[in-house]
Amino acid sequence: MTPRIPVSVDLVVLTVRFAELCALVWRRDRPPYAGRWALSGGFIHLDEDLPAAAARVLAERAGLPGAPVHLEQLRTYGYPDRDPRQRVLSVAYLGLAPDLPASTEAHMSWRPLTELSEMAFDHRRIMLDGIERARSKLEYTSLGAAFCPPAFTVAELRRVYEIVWGRTLDPRNFHRKVTKAEGFLMPTGHSTTRDGGRPAMLYRRGPAELLRPPMMRPAKDVVRL
């Protein structure tokens, strides 16, 4: 007889809040792993496909209905001992978004990554895989702008790269790189002083999906791009 293995969807939802990279998690109140942080997740329904399940979990379990979250499939986790209760196959999704409000679900919480050294099940491994995917995608795609509001300055975009990469970037070279990348940033025709100092131009995310040339992640702190 062919064994039946439950399939779940787990979400690594990342955003930048208060100048820190944060993940949306909840603290388990029952065994196994009572008291540990966990990712939001849920089992798929028999009548839905994986993207629909991820969208449902984002709205119902993560408490972010209608939020402008970029969702993409991360990878599948299926080793036998990942859940001590039973064999469970998990399809993880990565979600990226600008500074989001608190979840509508009271048990969900945005937590800095520094607070998530121990998590339930294999969720820390899944989260770290999601972080590395996000860091890598900032190198060659325009996804960095997904962490920004609809209209943003180059300085705000640079802070996103610095926070996600954990590196300090040269402002002038970063400005030159992103403004010369074809289709990455589109001027809005407006400016703002919210960064302090002189008015700075506001941009929106352009149509480009891939960056040409790519933004190479620095190997060490304080580097010229």
Sine and cosine of phi, psi and omega as CSV:
sin_phi,cos_phi,sin_psi,cos_psi,sin_omega,cos_omega
0.00,0.00,0.74,-0.67,-0.01,-1.00
-0.95,0.32,0.81,-0.59,-0.01,-1.00
-0.93,0.36,0.54,-0.84,0.06,-1.00
-0.97,-0.23,0.86,-0.50,-0.05,-1.00
-0.92,-0.40,0.83,-0.56,0.04,-1.00
-0.88,0.47,0.57,-0.82,0.03,-1.00
-0.87,-0.49,0.81,-0.59,0.02,-1.00
-0.90,-0.44,0.28,-0.96,0.13,-0.99
-0.89,-0.46,0.81,-0.59,0.05,-1.00
-0.88,-0.47,0.65,-0.76,-0.10,-1.00
-0.93,-0.37,0.79,-0.61,0.20,-0.98
-0.98,-0.19,0.99,-0.14,-0.03,-1.00
-0.97,-0.24,0.88,-0.48,-0.07,-1.00
-0.90,-0.44,0.58,-0.82,0.12,-0.99
-0.47,-0.89,0.19,-0.98,0.07,-1.00
-0.96,-0.27,0.88,-0.47,0.02,-1.00
-0.75,-0.66,0.78,-0.63,0.03,-1.00
0.80,0.60,0.69,0.72,0.08,-1.00
0.90,0.43,0.44,0.90,0.06,-1.00
-0.71,-0.71,0.54,-0.84,0.11,-0.99
-0.98,0.20,0.83,-0.55,-0.09,-1.00
-0.82,-0.57,0.44,-0.90,0.06,-1.00
-0.87,-0.49,0.51,-0.86,0.02,-1.00
-1.00,0.00,0.89,-0.46,-0.10,-0.99
-0.64,-0.77,0.13,-0.99,0.11,-0.99
-0.63,-0.77,0.47,-0.88,-0.02,-1.00
-1.00,-0.07,0.84,-0.53,-0.03,-1.00
-0.92,0.38,0.65,-0.76,-0.03,-1.00
-0.92,-0.38,0.21,0.98,0.01,-1.00
-0.48,-0.88,0.36,-0.93,0.03,-1.00
-0.91,0.41,0.42,-0.91,-0.09,1.00
-0.98,0.18,0.33,-0.94,0.04,-1.00
0.90,0.43,0.60,0.80,0.05,-1.00
-0.85,0.52,0.71,-0.71,0.01,-1.00
1.00,-0.01,-0.15,0.99,0.00,-1.00
-0.99,-0.10,0.44,-0.90,0.06,-1.00
-0.96,0.29,0.54,-0.84,0.01,-1.00
-0.62,-0.78,0.42,-0.91,0.09,-1.00
-0.97,0.23,0.40,-0.92,0.10,-0.99
-0.97,0.26,0.60,-0.80,-0.03,-1.00
-0.21,-0.98,0.07,-1.00,0.02,-1.00
-0.07,-1.00,0.36,-0.93,0.02,-1.00
-0.97,0.24,0.56,-0.83,0.00,-1.00
-0.97,0.24,0.50,-0.86,0.08,-1.00
-0.99,0.11,0.43,-0.90,-0.04,-1.00
-0.90,0.44,-0.42,0.91,-0.09,-1.00
-0.97,-0.24,0.29,0.96,-0.01,-1.00
-0.78,-0.62,0.47,-0.88,0.07,-1.00
-1.00,-0.01,0.04,-1.00,-0.12,-0.99
-0.90,0.44,-0.74,0.68,0.02,-1.00
-0.86,0.51,-0.61,0.79,0.02,-1.00
-0.92,0.40,-0.62,0.78,0.03,-1.00
-0.90,0.43,-0.67,0.75,0.01,-1.00
-0.89,0.45,-0.67,0.74,0.02,-1.00
-0.90,0.43,-0.63,0.78,0.02,-1.00
-0.92,0.40,-0.69,0.72,0.02,-1.00
-0.90,0.44,-0.63,0.78,0.03,-1.00
-0.87,0.49,-0.66,0.75,-0.04,-1.00
-0.98,0.20,-0.72,0.69,-0.17,-0.99
-1.00,0.00,-0.66,0.75,-0.07,-1.00
-1.00,-0.05,-0.67,0.74,0.03,-1.00
-0.98,0.20,-0.35,0.94,0.04,-1.00
0.97,0.24,0.58,0.82,0.00,-1.00
-0.81,-0.59,0.83,0.55,0.00,-1.00
-0.92,0.40,0.76,-0.65,0.04,-1.00
0.96,0.27,0.08,1.00,-0.02,-1.00
-0.95,0.30,0.56,-0.83,-0.03,-1.00
-0.98,0.20,0.92,0.39,-0.07,-1.00
-0.98,-0.18,0.80,-0.60,0.13,-0.99
-0.98,0.20,0.88,-0.47,0.00,-1.00
-0.92,-0.39,0.73,-0.68,0.11,-0.99
-0.57,-0.82,0.52,-0.86,-0.02,-1.00
-0.93,0.36,0.74,-0.67,-0.05,-1.00
-1.00,-0.02,-0.93,0.36,0.07,-1.00
-0.15,-0.99,0.07,-1.00,-0.02,-1.00
-0.94,-0.34,0.64,-0.77,-0.02,-1.00
-0.85,-0.52,0.86,-0.51,-0.11,-0.99
-0.63,-0.78,0.27,0.96,-0.01,-1.00
-0.93,0.38,0.54,-0.84,-0.25,-0.97
-0.88,0.48,-0.54,0.84,-0.14,-0.99
-0.98,-0.17,0.34,0.94,-0.05,-1.00
-0.94,0.33,-0.41,0.91,0.08,-1.00
-0.79,-0.62,0.88,-0.48,-0.07,-1.00
-0.93,0.37,-0.23,0.97,-0.05,-1.00
-1.00,0.08,-0.61,0.79,-0.04,-1.00
-0.21,-0.98,0.23,-0.97,0.06,-1.00
-0.95,0.31,0.83,-0.56,0.00,-1.00
-0.72,-0.70,0.75,-0.67,0.11,-0.99
-0.99,-0.10,0.78,-0.63,-0.03,-1.00
-0.89,-0.47,0.77,-0.64,0.14,-0.99
-0.97,-0.25,0.92,-0.39,-0.07,-1.00
-1.00,-0.03,0.60,-0.80,0.08,-1.00
-0.85,-0.52,0.58,-0.82,0.08,-1.00
-0.98,-0.21,0.77,-0.63,0.05,-1.00
-0.87,-0.49,0.75,-0.67,0.01,-1.00
-0.81,-0.58,0.65,-0.76,-0.04,-1.00
-0.36,-0.93,0.36,-0.93,0.12,-0.99
-0.93,0.36,0.02,-1.00,-0.05,-1.00
-0.78,0.62,0.96,-0.26,-0.09,-1.00
-1.00,-0.07,0.40,-0.92,0.07,-1.00
-0.96,0.29,0.05,-1.00,0.07,-1.00
-0.89,0.45,0.50,-0.86,0.03,-1.00
-0.90,0.43,0.49,-0.87,0.09,-1.00
-0.96,0.28,-0.24,0.97,0.05,-1.00
-1.00,-0.05,0.86,-0.51,-0.13,-0.99
-0.88,0.48,-0.46,0.89,-0.06,-1.00
-0.99,0.15,-0.23,0.97,0.00,-1.00
-1.00,0.09,0.53,-0.85,-0.08,-1.00
-0.50,-0.87,0.63,-0.77,0.14,-0.99
-0.99,0.13,0.83,-0.56,-0.04,-1.00
-0.78,-0.62,0.69,-0.72,0.10,-1.00
-0.87,0.50,0.52,-0.86,-0.04,-1.00
-0.87,0.49,-0.46,0.89,-0.01,-1.00
-0.91,0.42,-0.31,0.95,0.01,-1.00
-1.00,-0.05,0.00,1.00,-0.13,-0.99
-0.91,-0.41,0.72,0.69,-0.01,-1.00
-0.97,0.26,-0.41,0.91,0.05,-1.00
-0.77,-0.64,0.80,-0.60,-0.04,-1.00
-0.71,-0.71,0.25,-0.97,-0.01,-1.00
-0.96,0.29,0.44,-0.90,0.06,-1.00
0.79,0.61,-0.71,-0.71,0.05,-1.00
-0.97,-0.26,0.44,0.90,-0.14,-0.99
-0.93,0.38,-0.48,0.88,0.07,-1.00
-0.92,0.39,-0.66,0.75,0.05,-1.00
-0.87,0.49,-0.69,0.73,0.03,-1.00
-0.89,0.45,-0.69,0.72,0.00,-1.00
-0.88,0.47,-0.70,0.72,0.00,-1.00
-0.90,0.44,-0.61,0.79,0.08,-1.00
-0.89,0.46,-0.64,0.77,0.03,-1.00
-0.91,0.41,-0.64,0.77,0.02,-1.00
-0.90,0.45,-0.69,0.72,0.01,-1.00
-0.91,0.42,-0.61,0.79,0.07,-1.00
-0.88,0.47,-0.70,0.71,0.01,-1.00
-0.89,0.46,-0.69,0.72,0.00,-1.00
-0.89,0.45,-0.67,0.74,-0.01,-1.00
-0.92,0.39,-0.65,0.76,-0.05,-1.00
-0.93,0.37,-0.42,0.91,0.08,-1.00
-0.91,0.41,-0.37,0.93,-0.01,-1.00
-0.95,0.30,-0.67,0.75,-0.18,-0.98
-0.84,-0.54,0.00,1.00,0.07,-1.00
-0.81,-0.58,0.13,-0.99,0.01,-1.00
-1.00,0.02,0.28,0.96,-0.11,-0.99
-0.91,0.41,-0.33,0.94,0.04,-1.00
-0.84,0.55,-0.54,0.84,0.00,-1.00
-0.94,0.35,-0.26,0.96,0.04,-1.00
-0.93,0.38,-0.33,0.94,0.05,-1.00
-1.00,0.09,-0.09,1.00,-0.10,-1.00
-0.97,-0.25,0.35,-0.94,0.13,-0.99
-0.93,0.38,0.15,-0.99,-0.04,-1.00
-0.81,0.58,-0.61,0.79,0.07,-1.00
-0.87,-0.50,0.80,-0.60,-0.11,-0.99
-0.56,-0.83,0.32,-0.95,0.07,-1.00
-1.00,-0.09,0.27,-0.96,0.06,-1.00
-0.89,0.45,-0.58,0.81,0.02,-1.00
-0.90,0.45,-0.63,0.78,0.04,-1.00
-0.92,0.40,-0.64,0.77,0.06,-1.00
-0.91,0.42,-0.65,0.76,0.02,-1.00
-0.88,0.47,-0.64,0.76,0.02,-1.00
-0.89,0.45,-0.56,0.83,0.08,-1.00
-0.88,0.48,-0.75,0.66,0.01,-1.00
-0.87,0.50,-0.68,0.74,-0.02,-1.00
-0.90,0.44,-0.66,0.75,-0.03,-1.00
-0.94,0.34,-0.72,0.70,-0.04,-1.00
-0.94,0.35,-0.67,0.74,-0.01,-1.00
-0.98,0.18,-0.39,0.92,-0.09,-1.00
0.95,0.33,0.57,0.82,-0.04,-1.00
-0.72,-0.69,0.47,-0.88,0.12,-0.99
-1.00,-0.10,0.79,-0.62,-0.08,-1.00
-0.93,-0.37,0.52,-0.85,0.03,-1.00
-0.95,0.32,0.87,-0.50,-0.10,-1.00
-0.85,0.52,-0.69,0.72,-0.06,-1.00
-0.92,0.39,-0.70,0.71,-0.02,-1.00
-0.94,0.35,-0.57,0.82,0.06,-1.00
-0.90,0.44,-0.70,0.71,0.02,-1.00
-0.85,0.53,-0.72,0.70,0.00,-1.00
-0.88,0.47,-0.69,0.73,-0.05,-1.00
-0.89,0.45,-0.78,0.62,-0.13,-0.99
-0.96,0.29,-0.53,0.85,-0.01,-1.00
-0.98,0.21,-0.34,0.94,0.03,-1.00
-1.00,-0.09,-0.19,0.98,0.05,-1.00
-0.94,0.34,0.86,-0.51,-0.13,-0.99
-0.87,0.48,0.84,-0.54,0.10,-1.00
0.97,0.25,0.15,0.99,-0.03,-1.00
-0.98,0.19,-0.81,0.58,-0.04,-1.00
-0.88,-0.47,0.65,-0.76,0.04,-1.00
-0.86,-0.52,0.83,-0.56,0.01,-1.00
-0.89,0.45,0.63,-0.78,0.03,-1.00
-1.00,-0.01,-0.26,0.97,-0.08,-1.00
1.00,0.06,0.07,1.00,0.00,-1.00
-0.85,-0.53,0.24,-0.97,0.02,-1.00
-0.69,-0.72,0.17,-0.98,-0.02,-1.00
-0.53,-0.85,0.40,-0.92,0.09,-1.00
-0.92,-0.39,0.28,0.96,-0.08,-1.00
-0.93,0.36,-0.29,0.96,0.09,-1.00
-0.99,0.14,-0.15,0.99,-0.10,-0.99
1.00,0.04,0.41,-0.91,0.02,-1.00
0.98,0.20,-0.50,-0.86,-0.06,-1.00
-0.93,0.36,0.40,-0.91,0.05,-1.00
-0.85,0.52,0.68,-0.74,0.01,-1.00
-0.91,-0.41,0.61,-0.79,-0.01,-1.00
-0.92,0.39,0.60,-0.80,0.08,-1.00
-0.99,-0.15,0.66,-0.76,0.01,-1.00
-0.82,-0.57,0.28,-0.96,0.18,-0.98
-0.81,-0.59,0.28,-0.96,0.00,-1.00
-0.93,0.38,0.77,-0.64,-0.01,-1.00
-1.00,0.10,-0.11,-0.99,-0.08,-1.00
-0.98,0.20,-0.25,0.97,-0.08,-1.00
-0.92,0.40,0.68,-0.74,0.11,-0.99
-0.99,-0.17,-0.56,0.83,0.04,-1.00
-0.95,-0.33,0.62,-0.78,-0.01,-1.00
-1.00,-0.01,0.78,-0.63,0.07,-1.00
-0.76,-0.65,0.92,-0.38,-0.07,1.00
-0.97,0.25,0.31,-0.95,0.00,-1.00
-0.94,0.34,0.34,-0.94,0.08,-1.00
-0.99,-0.11,0.98,-0.18,-0.08,-1.00
-0.96,0.27,0.75,-0.66,0.01,-1.00
-0.94,0.35,0.80,-0.59,0.01,-1.00
-0.93,0.37,0.55,-0.84,-0.01,-1.00
-0.99,0.13,-0.33,0.94,0.00,-1.00
-0.57,-0.82,0.20,-0.98,-0.11,-0.99
-0.94,0.35,0.45,-0.89,0.05,-1.00
0.81,0.59,1.00,0.07,-0.03,-1.00
-0.70,-0.71,0.40,-0.92,0.10,-1.00
-1.00,-0.05,0.78,-0.62,-0.05,-1.00
-0.96,0.29,0.00,0.00,0.00,0.00
